[in-house]
Amino acid sequence: MKDEYDKYYDSDESNLDSKSDARVILFLIIVAVIAMTYWVAVQ
């Protein structure tokens, strides 16, 4: 498992970049769900 992990993330820096990218995407998904919920509720 560690070998496969190292294949995709060459360094700790790129690993941290991927974690921050994942957090941004998660935040955008949450905002989109809230916006859709609000839009449906207002209809």
Secondary structure in CASP SS format (residue, H / E / C, confidence):
PFRMAT SS
TARGET T0000
AUTHOR 0000-0000-0000
METHOD secondary structure of the structure
MODEL  1
M C 1.00
K H 1.00
D H 1.00
E H 1.00
Y H 1.00
D H 1.00
K H 1.00
Y H 1.00
Y C 1.00
D C 1.00
S C 1.00
D H 1.00
E H 1.00
S H 1.00
N H 1.00
L H 1.00
D H 1.00
S H 1.00
K H 1.00
S H 1.00
D H 1.00
A H 1.00
R H 1.00
V H 1.00
I H 1.00
L H 1.00
F H 1.00
L H 1.00
I H 1.00
I H 1.00
V H 1.00
A H 1.00
V H 1.00
I H 1.00
A H 1.00
M H 1.00
T H 1.00
Y H 1.00
W H 1.00
V H 1.00
A H 1.00
V H 1.00
Q C 1.00
END
